[in-house]
């Protein structure tokens, strides 16, 4: 893993550069907020580019956004059911 400081105006940002195999290893152990993993390990192993790995993360991110939308809709329906949806 390489770390570079990139100047942005008067400040610096830290840019971490990982090799493909390092990214794969991190992705295999990653757990989201709810404890879920990204995908089957074999799909991660079959990736040959960083873009393919990025797409796995983007797909999981979209899945998490859908789960959040479903959860918020569910609680909204409950608030309406019990008549408490007037508080904002």
Secondary structure, DSSP 8 states (H G I E B T S, - for coil): -EEEEEEETTEEEEEEE--HHHHHHHHHH---TTS--SS-HHHHHT--SHHHHHHHHHHHHHHHHHHHHHHHHHHHHHHHHTT-TT--
